[in-house]
Amino acid sequence: MSAGTVIVTGGAGYIGSHTCKALAKAGFVPVTLDNMVCGHETAVRWGPLEKVDLAEITALDAVFGAYTPIAVMHFAAFAYVGESVVAPQKYYRNNVGGTLNLLDVMLRHRCRNIVFSSTCATYGAPTALPITEDQVQQPINPYGWSKLMVERILSDYERAYGMRYCALRYFNAAGADPEGELGEDHSPETHLIPVVIEAALGQRPCVEVFGTDYSTSDGTAVRDYIHVTDLAGAHERALAHLLAGGASSFLNVGTGRGHSVREVVKSVQRVTGKEVPVKNSPRRPGDPPTLIADPTRAIAILQWQPRILDLDTMVSTAVRWRVSRSRTPAAARAPTAA
């Protein structure tokens, strides 16, 4: 018997599709709601797909009326930091305006539980490490501001309308489904681990390292990488928390461990046995030297624990998926996820 239907916006994307798989394993029916601008239809395997944009209010109403969801998981957003700086209108209209449409439809259909995909970008340049949820939030780009605005909206909607939420501020999603059914496939690809893997496999000329003079152990930027399967599990636990009557929360989701750009390059070299060509470049404006989560609160409240902590293990899942795709004819490839 189903535990209930959950609308998953952006469920054809990288993290959303992995979460749909986790939801299905937990007994829920995930209904993917995606405009397919960045998503992949082949990644939708654990429930229905509704090709709807969050700007299409009539279509949103129809989906909610047809499925009567008990909750929403909201991943749908534009997420390129650099693009947000040059095209802020696009980010605010989609990430903030689209979320308002979604929340208003939820209220009309008496669906008041939402798990929101937030980000560590809401903190901007951290004032202390590791980053706790109580640290001042001062984003340094429109993408981060768009996510922080939604966090504010969720707080206000709870006070005014009884909307209950769990906003997960996560760090750098990494890796691929260990069972090989899903992986990471963005266009353009900007995430470090797949970029380094592509360079190792000869699918791009080199890895560009932005900044080699940071105040870190090797001069390159340090980030907290969390395996996408662990991240999906945190979303499923956040849903369980809300359905059990748990309080609305803002939670950091990471491992509490940091790895530098050069450490990622070395990991890919170890896993693939191939040399990775590197090009050193100046820092990018707005890139903090180090971002590491303090996930203590999420671990306690969600009764959740990241299981894949070793960087080489994370990288190996991504490498296996990438290699399997390069060896498989296009028509028969395993599903991808943006």
N, C-alpha and C positions, 0 to 999 in steps of 0.2 A: 504494500500500500504506500502511495506517495506521501511524503512529508509536506507537500505543498508545492505550488508553482512560484518561481522567482523570476522576475524580469531582470535580465542582465544586459544593460546598455553597453555597447562596445564589446559584446561577447564573441565577436569574430576576430578580435585582436589578440595580441600576445598574452597579456595577463588575464584578460577576460575569458579567453577560451580555456586556459588551464584551470581557471576557477569554475567554469561550467562543468569540466570533468570532475572536479572535487565535489561540486554540488550533487551531481548525479550519483557519485559513489556514496554520498551521505543520504540518499533517498529523495532528494528534491528533483523537480522537473525544471531545468533551466530553459527559459525562453529568451533567445538572443534577439535583441533589438539593436539593429546596426544599419547605418546608412551605406555601408560598404565602400566608403571613400578610402579607408586604410585597411579594412578588414579583409579576410579571406573566407569565402563561402565554404571551402573544404575543411576549415577548422571548426565548423559548427556540426558536431557529431552527437551531442548528448541531449538534444531537444530541438524544438522548432526554431526557425529563423524568420523574423519579421523585418523586412527591409524598409525601415522607417527612420526619418531624420527627426531629431528633437525639435526642429522648427515646425514640424507638421502636427499641429495640435489635434486636429480632427482624427488623423491616423493614430496618434498616441491614445486618444480616448477609445478608439475602436479596439486596439490591442488590449488595453486594460479591461475593457468590457468583455472581451472574448475569453481571457485567461483568468481573471479574478486573482491576481497575485497576492501572496501574503507578505511579500517584501520586494525590494528593488536593490540590485547591486549596480552601482553607477560608475562605469569606467570611461564612457564615451567623452573624449576631449581631444583637442589638439595639444600636442606635447613637445614641440620643438622650441627650445628656449630661444635660440637665435632668431628664429622666424617670429616669435612673439614680440621681439624688440622692434622689428621693422614692420610688422603687421598687427599691432595691438587690437585694432578693431575686430579682426578675424577671431582673435582669442577671446575677447570679452563677449562678443556676440554669441559665439558657439559655447564656450565653457561656462559662462555665467548665464547668458540668456537662455540657452538650451536647458540648463539645469532648472531655472525658474519654471519653464514650461513643464518639465518633468514633475517637479514637486507639486505644481498646481493640479496636474492630472491625477497624481497620487491622492491628493486630498479629496478630489471629486469622487474618487472610487474607494475612499476609506482605506487606503493602503498607507500605513504610517510608519513603516520600518524601512530604513535605507542604510546600506553600507556604502560609503563614499570613498572613492579612490583619490586621496589627497597626496601630498608630496612633501619631502623635506625641503623643497624649494620655498616653502612658506617661511622658513627661518632666515633665508638670505645667507649672509656671512655670519656663522655662529660666533657667539661671544665666549663659549666654553665648550669643552669636549669631555666625554661624549654628550650629545645633544639630548636634553630631556624635554618633555612636553611643556614644561613651564618656562622655557627660554623665550625671550622676546622674538616675535615674528615680524621680520622686516624684509620682505622679498626684494630682490634686486632685478627682477624682470617681470614683464606682464604675465607670463605663464604662471609664475609663483603667486602674483597678485590675484589672478583669476581663481586659483584654487583657494586662497585665503578668503576671498569674497564669498565663495560658496560655503566655507566653514562658518562664516558669520551669518549667512542666510539660514543655515541649518539650525544654529542656536536660536535665532529669532523665530523660526517656524516652530521650534519645539515649544517656546514660551507662549506663542500666540495660538497655535493650532494642534499641539500635541504630537508633532512629528518627532519620531525617535530615530537616532542616528548613531552610527559608529564610523568616524572618519579616520582612515588609516593613512598616516603620513609615512610613506615608505621611501626607502633609499634606492639603491640601484638593483633593479631586477636583473637576474642573470640565469643562464643555463637553459635547458630544454627538458621536456617531459622525459624522465628516465626510461619510460616504456617506449619511447620513440614515436609517439603518436602526434606530438605537437612540437613546435620550435619557434624561433624568433626570425621574422622576415619583414623588415621595414624597408621602405623605399622613399627617400634614401636611407641607408643604414648609418646611424650616428652613434649607436651604443658601442662602447669600447670593446667588449669581449668578442662579439661577432665581427667587428672590423679587424681585430688582430687575427682572428681565425681566417678571415678572407685573405689577409696578407700572407699568412703561413701557407695557405693552399694555392697561392698564386692567382687569386681571384681579384686582387687589387695590387698596385705596385708597392705600397708601403703603408706603414702606420705613422700618422703624424702625431707626435707628442707635443701637446700645447703646454709649454712651460716646463723648464728643467731647473729652475732656480727658486722653487718654493722652499719654505722652511720645514721640509719633511726629511725623512731618513735618506732618500736618494734624489731629492730635488723635484720629484714629480708629484702630481696631485694624488691624494689618498681618498678612496671612497669605500663605503660599506656595501658589499655585494650580498644580496639575499637571493637564494635560489627560487626560481619562479614557482616551483611546487610548494615550497614552504610559504611563499606569499599567498598562493591560492588557498592553502590550508588556513592561513590567518583570516582570510575573508569568510571562509565557511564557519570558522569559530566565532567570528564577529556576528554573523547572522544568528547562530545558536544563542549567543549572549543576548541579543535583542529579543529573540522569540521567547526566551526564558524570563523576560521582564527586567533584564539588566539595564543599568543606567546608560544614557547617551555618553559617548566618550570620544576624545581625540587621542589617538595612540600612535606612537612610533613603532614601525615594523622594520626591523633590521637584525643584524647578527651581533652588533657591538664590536665587530672586528673591522679593521681597515686594511686595504691593500692598495699599493701605489700603482701607477700606470706601468712602471717598469716591472713590478712584480707580476702584473697580469701578462705582460709580454713574455716573461720567463716561464710562466705557467703554461701558456700556449705552446711555447717551444718544447717544454718537457712532455706535454701530452701528445703533440703531433710528431715530435722528433725532427721538426723542420725549423730552419732559421727564419726569423721574422725581420724583414727589412724595416728600419725605423728612420724617420726624418724628424729631427728636433726643430720645433718652431716656437715663436714667442707665446706667452700666455694669452689666453682669450679673456677679454674684459668680463668681469663679473664671476669668474670661476674661483670659488673659495679653495684654499690649499687643502683642507681636510674636512670631510663630512662623515661622522661616525655616530650611529644611533645609540641611545640608551633604551633598549627594548624591555626594561624591567616591568614597566606598567602593563604593556601588552601581554607579556608572559603571565603575569598574575591575573589580570582581568579576564583574558580570553582562555586561560588554561591551555596555552599554546606554546610550542617550543620549536624553533628552527632546528631541523635535523641535519641538513647538509651544510656543514660549516667549512669544510676544506675547499680551498680555491681550486685545486687541481680537479677535484671531483665535480665541482660546478662546471668548470671548463670542459671536462671530458664529456658531459652530457650534451653540451652545445656542439662540440666537435663531432660526436657520433651522429647527431641529427644532420649537421651540415654535410658531412661526408656521405651519409646515406642518400641524401637528396641529389648530390652531384653524380652519384653512381646509378641513379634510378631514372628511367625515361620520364619525361615531363608528364605524360598522361597518367602515369601510375604512381606519382610521388605521394609520399605521406602528406597529410594536411599541414599547412603552415598557419602562422598567426602573426598579425602585425603587432 
